[in-house]
Amino acid sequence: MNTIQKGDFAVVSGVREPWAPFIGHAAIATTDNWILDMPGYKDGVYTQKDNNRQLQKGAWFDKYKSAWTTVYRLKTSKE
């Protein structure tokens, strides 16, 4: 968790909510401390117009602590 960096992608496997028909969930680190995801909308909690949230990385990983999370980091290109 402490090594996530701006631009990293986090992909969660094994999250299966009754209201969520998909098997995984993805997010991107917008800074070294904040993660942006789109949790979807259900029961009016999030609307389609406001289907995003930013959580501090600790809160985001706590939310998905029971799932397997893989972090992907792209190599930077040097031109």
Phi, psi and omega in degrees: 000322184286349184260003179292140183233159176309130179095348178291147174255133176248128179239125183257131176245153176085010176265119181222098176269149179302329182271353184253115183280358184256158186271335185232178180212140182232155179207167178229142176279117180276337172216184177289348184237351184236142180237133179255129174220172178236094188287354183089183180227139177207143175051026178077006180294311174240140177263166178297331180282341182228059185259054176208159177206153172241128177238150172295149188304322179297318179293321180294313180292327175297320181298324183250026185295337180274357182253163175275122181244130176246133179253128179250135178233126178278144176289144175277142179266141178246112182254000000 
